[in-house]
Structures are given as C-alpha cells and as structure tokens.
C-alpha cells in the first residue's frame, strides 16, 4: 500500500478505525473521516509511527453537501484517491410493529443514501486513478431476518447499488468490492434502542466467537491489494459458529 491514497469513511470506531490502522500500517496515506472528530483524532494519534500518515476529517455521509465537500477535501489533501472505503452505518433493529419510523429514516440516510453520496463524489477520482471502491454491507444484505427488516433493506440496497455501479465502471478499470461481515465486536449494537433487540444481540454475541474489527480490515486489505486485473466483487465473512 506504499504510495496509495485512501479515504476511510466511518473511521471513528470499529471496522473503519481498524481499516485505517491496517492501511496505514501497510504504508497507505489515509484520510479518516466521520462525524465524531474527537474520536477520529484519537484514531490518528493511535496510528502515529506507522508507515502511512493518517489525517482526521469531519464528514457526515447523511448530508450530501458534507459528503461531496469532504471527498473533494480528502482528494486535495492526498493528491488523489486510490481507495475509498464506505463504512459509515447504523443498526437500529426492531420489529416493524415496534420500531420508530424516525430510526428507519436515520438508517436509510446513513446506510444507503450515505453510501450513494460518497460513491458519487468519489467516482471521478477513482476513475482517474483506476482505483477501488469498498462498500461495507452485512450478512443482512443477503438474508433478511425478523427484527431487522429496515436495516436489511438498506444493506440489500447497498448490494444492489454496488453491483449496478460495478457494471458501469468495470470497463474504466475501477473495482467495486462489497464486504459482508457477520457479527463483529463493534459498538453498532450499543446504539439499539429496542430493549428486546439489545438483549438478543448480547445473547448472540456471548454464544459465539465474534469477528474482531481487524479480521474485517485485513480482508479489506487483501481485496484492495490484488493485482489490478483481479476484482473480488463480493466477500462474505462470518464467525465460524454463526449459523446465518
């Protein structure tokens, strides 16, 4: 990754923070972006001394203008973009009957529209560099389950959008990679407002060995460091003991 220029969106914690560390450790120069600038500054400080440089930047994917301006600023800081990782997301699971429509809108704005906003803004830079766009989806992007209908709908949307985009830009040398992790040890479940879903998530996490964010980050690194003629379009990774 030496000399590669990467924008990681949703980098303040979890998978995004791990991708930032793994990329910088492999020599990439990284802009770590997200809403929580104080957390991003901590991620950048933690990467001090690694071969690649990490620059924190505030960016809200749910706001189209913020995404557009942020991507342009990242490209200016780095002198272009070779890799963009779309990792911002929220999981506010609840049954359709008990869930709050305001939480539906938050998931759609962040998980789906946020992915669209960043992808659209990044495309000119990735076409110029024949770069790679990585979209963080989920096992829920393949199989919906009771209690996560809207979350699954956003992740199915990410998968569908990404496949259509892949077909559009393949001839221009741009790779589109969808990564679909199962249960990962992140703060995602901490945002659940539904007590039943919080209990269920904690129970499931206690029954199996969940993925570490670095497991996912190393998978992303593997995908983006394949030779230019090799594109890993869809990568599904689960904890060994996760059934679905």
N, C-alpha and C positions, 0 to 999 in steps of 0.2 A: 504493500500500500504506500510505499515511499513516493512522495510526489503527488499522490491522489488527493483530491479536494472533495470533502464530504459535508453535506448538511444533514444533521440528525434532528428531526422534529419530534417533540415529545421526549426530550432528553433529560428531564429533571429527575427522573427516578426509573426504577425497574429496567425493562428491556432497553429503553432509549439511553439511559445512563450507562448500561453495560456495553451497548454498541459503541458509544462514544469512547469508553475506555479501551475496548478491544481494537477499534480502528486506530486510535492514537498510539496504542502500543505497537501496532503494525506499521506505524510510520505515516499515517494519513494526517493531513491538517483538517481539523473539524470545526465547524460552527455548530454548537449545541444549543438548540432553540426550544422555546416553550413559554408558558405563561408565567412560571414561578422563577423569576430572575435570581432570587437569592439561592434557590436550590441549584440552579444552573451554575452559579458562581462556585458553589461547593463542588459540583462535578468537575469543573475546570481546574479548581485547586487540587482536587484529588488526582488529576491527570498530569500535574506538574512533574517534570522529569522524564516523562515518556518521550519517545522519539518524535511524535507528532504534536503539533500545537492545538489547543482547544480554546475557542473563543465563545463565551456565553452570549446569547442574544434573546431578547424578549420577542415572542411571536405568538399570536393567538390564531390557530387554524380555523376556528369558527367564524372569524371575521375576514372576509375576502380581501379587504384592503390591507389588513395586517399581514396576511399570508403573502400577498403579492409584493408588498414593500420589503418584508423580511427575507424572502427568497432573493430578491434583487440585491439587498444589502449583503447577504451571505456570499453571493457570487462576486460582488465587488471586493469583499474582504479577502476571499480566497483566490481571486483571479479566474473564476470559472467554477463549474461544478462537474465532477465526475460521477459522484454517487449522491443520491438523495434517499433518505430513509424516512418514510411516512409512518411514524409510530404513535402519534397522539391518539388517545382514545379513552373512553369512559365506559364502564359496565354497570348499569343501574338496573339490574334484573329484578323482575317481579312478575306475577301473573298479569295477564291483560286486564282482568277484572279489578285487581287491587292496585295496579300501578298508577302513577301520576303522569298524565299526558305532558306535563312540563318536563319530566325526565325523558320522555320519548324524544321531545324536540331537542333536548341537550345532546342525546346520543346521536341523533341524525345530523345535527350541526357539526359535532366534533368528529365522529367516526366516519361519516360518509361525506358530507359536504366539505369537511376539513381536508380529507384525502383528495377530493376533487380540486379544491382551491390550490393546494400545494403542488399537486401534479401539473395543473395547468400553468402555474407560474414557472415551474422548473423546466418544463419541456424544451423551450428554446435553448437553454443552457446545456441540457443533456443531449439534444440533437447535435449541438456544436461540438461536444466532446465525445460523441458516441458512448454516452455514459449508461448508468444503471439506476433504475428507479425501484426501490424496495418498498412494498406495501405490507404493513403488519396487519394481518387478518386474524383468524382464530379457527379452531375446530368448529365453532359456531357458524363459520362461513360456509361450512359443508353440510352440517346437520343441525337443524333447529331442535330445541327441546322445551318442554313446558317450563314456564317461568323465565324464559329468556327470549321471548318472541321478537321484541323490538331490537334488542341487541343483535340477535341472529340476523334480523332483516338488514341492519346496517352492514354487517360483515358479509352477508351474501351480496349486498350491493357493491362493496369494495371488490369482491372477487369478480363480479360481472364487469364492472367498470375496467378493472385491470386487464382482463382478458381482451376486451374490445380495444383498449389502448395498445396492448402488446401487438395486436394485429395491425394497428395503424402505423406503428413506429418501427416495426421489425426491420423493414427494408432500409431504414435510415440508420441502422446499427445500434439502436437503443434497446437495452434489455429491460424487461419488466418482470420483477420477481415478487411473487406473493408468498409470504411466510405465515403458516397457520399453526401457532403453538396451542397445545392443550393447557393444562393447569400450570401456571408459573407462580413462583413465590414473589409476588409484587404487591403493591398497595391497592391494586384495582378493586379487589373485593372489599376493601375498607370503606369504599365510597357507597356501598349498598345502603339504602335507607330502609328497605324492607327487612324486618327482623327475621322472618322465616328464611329468606334467601341468605342472610348473613350467617344464620345457624347452619344451613345446609352447606354453604361454601366452606365454613370452618370444619365441619364434619368431614367433608370430602378431602380437604387438604390434610387432615390428620390421619386419613386412612391409607394414603399412598405417598410415595416419594415424588414430590412435585418437581418440575423443572426449575433450575436456577436461571435467573436472567442471563447469566453468562453462557449457559447452554444455547440459548437462542442467539445471542450475539455472535458466538463462534460459528453458528450455522449461517448467519448473515454474511460473516466474513468469508466463509467458504464460497458462498454463492457469488459474491462480487469479485472474487479473485480467480474465477475460472477464466480460461482463455477467451478472447473476445468472440470467438465463433461458438461458444458454449453458453447456453442460457438455461438456467434452472428456473423454469417459469412458475412452478408451484411446489412448495415444500411443506409437508405436514409433519409435525413432530409432537409426540405425546410422551408424558411419563410412561414408563413401561407398564405400570399397573393400571393406567387409566383405560377404562373399558370403551368409552365412547367420546 
